[in-house]
Amino acid sequence: MNERFKHFLLKEALVMNEFEKDVQSKRHDLFDAGFGFIFSFLFFMIIFFIGVIFDAIN
């Protein structure tokens, strides 16, 4: 590697993105993804069982 490229990499490593300095939520994204999956699964399961109940009534 040449010196100019090394200097560029070092400079980029030290400069933070402005959004990384003040994050809105420090929670891990895995928790949010898990909650989204569970709630959407429960929602569609409820809709399905409502359809099954109406089909059984008729």
C-alpha positions as CSV (number, residue, x, y, z in Angstrom):
1,M,0.0,0.0,0.0
2,N,1.2,3.4,-0.7
3,E,1.4,6.2,1.9
4,R,-1.4,8.2,0.4
5,F,-3.9,5.4,0.6
6,K,-2.8,4.6,4.2
7,H,-3.3,8.2,5.2
8,F,-6.8,8.2,3.6
9,L,-7.8,5.0,5.5
10,L,-6.6,6.4,8.8
11,K,-8.4,9.7,8.2
12,E,-11.6,7.9,7.3
13,A,-11.4,5.7,10.4
14,L,-11.1,8.7,12.7
15,V,-14.0,10.6,11.2
16,M,-17.4,9.6,12.6
17,N,-20.6,9.9,10.7
18,E,-22.7,12.7,12.2
19,F,-25.6,10.3,12.8
20,E,-23.4,8.0,14.8
21,K,-22.6,10.7,17.4
22,D,-26.3,11.2,18.5
23,V,-28.2,8.0,18.0
24,Q,-32.0,8.0,18.8
25,S,-32.1,4.5,20.1
26,K,-29.3,2.5,21.7
27,R,-31.3,-0.8,21.6
28,H,-30.1,-3.6,19.4
29,D,-32.0,-4.0,16.1
30,L,-32.6,-7.7,16.8
31,F,-35.1,-6.9,19.5
32,D,-37.1,-4.6,17.2
33,A,-37.0,-7.2,14.4
34,G,-38.2,-9.9,16.8
35,F,-41.1,-7.8,18.1
36,G,-42.1,-6.9,14.5
37,F,-42.1,-10.6,13.5
38,I,-44.1,-11.7,16.5
39,F,-46.7,-9.0,16.3
40,S,-47.2,-9.4,12.6
41,F,-47.4,-13.2,13.0
42,L,-50.0,-12.8,15.8
43,F,-52.0,-10.3,13.7
44,F,-52.3,-12.7,10.7
45,M,-53.0,-15.6,13.0
46,I,-55.9,-13.8,14.5
47,I,-57.2,-12.8,11.0
48,F,-56.9,-16.4,9.9
49,F,-58.8,-17.8,13.0
50,I,-61.6,-15.2,12.5
51,G,-62.0,-16.5,9.0
52,V,-62.0,-20.1,10.2
53,I,-64.6,-19.3,12.8
54,F,-66.9,-17.6,10.3
55,D,-66.4,-20.6,7.9
56,A,-67.4,-23.0,10.7
57,I,-70.5,-21.0,11.5
58,N,-71.7,-21.0,8.0
